[in-house]
Amino acid sequence: MDNWLYDEFKHCGVDYSNAGEAERYDDQHRRFRDYEKEFREMMDFLGIRDTKDKTVVDLGCGTGATSVFAADLFKTVYAVDVSAVMIEKARKKIDRGVHNIRFVNAGFLSYEHEGEPADLVITKAALHHLPDFWKQVALLRINTMLKMGGMLYIHDVVFHFDPHEYDGRINSWISGFEKTAGKEFRLEVETHIRDEYSTFDWIMKGIVEKAGFTVEKSRSDDGFVTEYACRKVRELNCRNRQGQA
């Protein structure tokens, strides 16, 4: 393995390979998130129907906030994360009678999709763990996992403000989180901005399009947390050193 290849298992920002951080994750996020409501709103946003014969890959599944609900609707769910302890926490949420969800300890740059091409790939609050160069590589790899016409859903912190406004806009956003979720979560958001790799909307749209997708629609209520519905419109014949094309 070349030394220049990015190690996605070496966590940036909050270390979710740490059992304590993984245990606190749901407790913190449920102060301001309703996982089931988010899932329903995502499906409405994407406009996907007749899911019983469809396959979905949840890249960066975390504690299963999306995968556990997707398992009720989709034929097959691949729940993928670089944190083994997060995957174990997600696995415990699945009823014993559920057999259509497969957990994989891997990431954007290392996951090898061996099943039939997916109808949908989801990445929720995870792509920001990669610098922009490696986001592009990840999106190229996602293209190869999807059927032509398949959908990619991105939900992440993405900046919509003018770069000159960064100081006031970020401070205001962080203060809002403190009011909603407390001082402890404020520290997590500060860590996100300082140590992780959220990017600008114009960059995100550009690398999505370079990866063979078109952005059909996007929305952001606060100029930070953003959703993109992207459709695969081109097949790419590409390879990278961390996985198959």
N, C-alpha and C positions, 0 to 999 in steps of 0.2 A: 504493500500500500504506500503510495507516494505521500511524503510529508505535507504537501500542500493541500491535500483533500480535507474538507471541513469535517470535524468530528461533532455530529449532531447529538451524540450521547453525552457530551460534556456540556451540561446545562449552563445557559447564560441566564442572568437575572435570578429569579427564585428557583431554587434547586428542587424540582419535583421528583427527583430520584430519592429524596430524603423522606422516610416514612412519616415523620412528623408533619412536614409540609403537605404531603398528600392527604393526611388525615384532616388537616385544618382547611383544606381547599373548599370542600362543600360547605362547611360551617361558615366560612367567610362569604362565599359567593351567593349563598341563599339569602343573605341579608338584602340583596338588591336584585336577585334573579329568580325567575320561576321557570325551571327547566322545561316542564311540559308545555307551558304557554309559548316559550321560545321555539320549541319544536313545531308546534301547530302553526305559528306565524311564519317560520321558515318554509314549511310546505306550501302555505298559501302564497308566499312571495315567489316561490319557484313555479307554482302552478302545476305540480306533478300529480298525476292521477293514476289510478290502476297500478298500484305499486306491488301487488302480490307476486308478480313475475319478474320484478326488478331487483338488481343487485346494487348495493351502496358500499362505498369505502369511506370510513370515517378516519381521516388522517389527523392524528393528534387528538385521540378520543378522550384523553384524560380519565376522569372518573366515570365516564359513560353518560354524561349529561344529554347527549344526542343518541348514542348507540342503543341505549336501553329502550327508547321509544321507537326508534327505527325498526328494531327487531319485531315489534308488533305489526308492522305494515309491510316490510320488504321481504322478498324471498330469502335473500342472504345478506348479512351484514359483516363486513370485515372491520373490526375495531383495532386501530393501529396506534401505538404510542411508544415513545422512546423510554418512558418510565415504567419499569416492571411493577413498581408499587402502585402506581396509578391504575394500571391494567388490573391488578389484583383487586383493588377497591371497586372497579367497574364490574368485574366478574361476580362479585358478591351481591350485586344488585339484580342479577339475572335469575329468574325462577328456574328450578331444576328441570322443568319440562320444556324449556326453550333450547332448541338445538340448531337454530339458524344463524347464530352469531359466532364468529371466529375471532379470537383475540390474538394479536401478533405484536411482539415486542420489537418494533422497528420504527423508522421515521421516514420523512419525505425523501431522503437521499439513499435509504437502504431497504425500504420495503419493496419486495418482489411480488407483484400481483400474479398469482398462478391460476386463478379461477377464470371464468368467462369474463370478457370485457364488461366493465361496470356501466350502469346507466347513470349513476350519480356518484361524484366524489365530493365529500364535505371536508372543509378545513375550518375549524372554528376556534378562534383565539389561540392559534398555534403557529401560523406562518411567520409571525413576527419574531420567532426564535431564530430565524435565518437572516443573515445579511442579504442585501438586495441581489448580489451576484448569485448566491445560492438559492434565493427565492426563484430566480429565473430557471435554474437547473431543476428545482423541484417541480415547477409548472410544466417544463418539458417532459418530465417523467410522468406527471399526472395525465398529460395528453395521451400517453401510450396505454394507460390503464382503462381509458374510456372508449365506449363505442362512438362511432361517428354520430354526431347529433346529441351525444350525452351531455349532461350538465355538470358544471363545477360550481359549488357554492362556497364563497369565501366570506367569513365573518371575522373581522379583526379591527384593531385600532389602526386607523389610517388618517393622516392629516390632510384636511381640506383648506386650512388657512394659508394666507400669504406667508412665506418663510420669515419675512420681517416681523411678523406678529407673534413669533413663537413664544416669547417670554410671558406676555400677559395671557395668551390663550391657554398655555399649558398650566400655568399657576391657577387660573380660574377653574380649569377642568379637574385638577387634582383636589382643589378645595371642595368642589361639588361631591366628589367621591367620599371625602372625609365626613361630610354632613350625612351622606346616605349610609355609609358602612363603617364609620369609625376611624380612629387614628391608626389602628393596626393596618387596615386596608390602604390607608393613605400611603404608608411606607411601601406597600407592595406596588402601588401605582408609580410612585417615585422611582422604585427599582426598575420598573418596566421602561420608563422614559430614559433613564440613565444607562442601563446595561443591556437592553434588548433592542430590537431592530425594526420598530414600526417605521413606515415610510409614507411618502406623499401619495395622494390619490392619482396624480398624473403619472407617477412612476408605476404604481400598481397596475393601472389600466394598460400602460405600455408593455410591461412584461407579460401580462395576461395575453395580449394580442400577439406578441412575438411567439408565444407558446401554442399558437393555433386555435385560440378562442376568440369569440366576440363577446363583449360585455352587453348583454341584452338589457339589463337595468341595474341600477344601484340605488341605495338610499342610506342616509345618515341623519339622525335627528339632532346630533350635537356637534357635527364636524369632526368627530373622532371615531366612535364605534360605527363601522360601515359594513353593509352587506352588498355582495355582488352576485348576480345570477349570470353565469357565463356558459356559453354553448360551444362545444367543440365543432369547428368548421373546417379544420385541415388536419390531415394525417401527417405526422412528422416522422421522418426516418433519421432518428438520432440515437446516439449512445453516450453514456458517460461512465466514468471509471468506477462508480459506486453502485452500479446496477445495470440491468439489461435495458435495452430500448423498449 
